[in-house]
């Protein structure tokens, strides 16, 4: 059975970013997460991560189209 939640260290590895960048994504609310356990460790649901990745693809495509439109003017 696939894991439902991943830790920030694993998130950082998946996205190939630093642990600090992963923490900033979660703390800013850009990537929704939950805090669990007595030490309040952050966890991101894998489905939420997939939604975030798809959103970033869409935002990037929109940015690229806007840049191309500006270049043709």
N, C-alpha and C positions, 0 to 999 in steps of 0.2 A: 504494500500500500504506500503510495507516495506521501511525503511529508506535507502536512497542511501549513505549518509555520516554519520560517527560517530565522536564524539569528542574524544580527547585523554583520557579523564577520562573514557569514556565508553570502549575504546580500552584496557586500563589498566585493567578494570574489566573483560572484556571478556577473556583476556590472563592471568589473575591472576598475573599481574606484577605491580610494582609501577608506579606512574605517571612519575617519573624521567626516568625509563626504557623505557616507552612508548615514551617519548619525545626523548630519545637517539636513538631509532629505526628510528624515523622519521627524526631527524636531520642528522643522518649518511647516509640516503638514502636507508637503508636496507628495509624500509617499505615506499614506495612512499605515499606522502600526499600533500595536497594543503593548502595554507594559505588564509583565507578569512576574510572579514570584516575589519573595521577600526582598530581594536586591533590586527589583524593578528592571529586569532585563527586557529589552525591546525585542519584539517578534513581528515579522511581516508575513501576512498570509500569502501563499504562493499565487493564488488567483489575483490578489491585489497587485502583486509585483507584475504579473503578466499584463494586467490592465494598464499599469503605469508605463510599461514598455511600449504597448500599443499606442498610448497617448503621446509618448515622446516621438514615436515614428510619425504620427499624424502632425504634430507640431513642427517637426523637422521638414516634412514634405511641404507644409504650408509656407514655412520660411524660405525654402528653396524656390518655390513657385513665385513668391513675392520678389525675391532677388532677381529671378529670371525676368519677371515683368518689368522691373526697374531698369534692367540692362537693355531691354528692347525699346525703351522709350527714347 
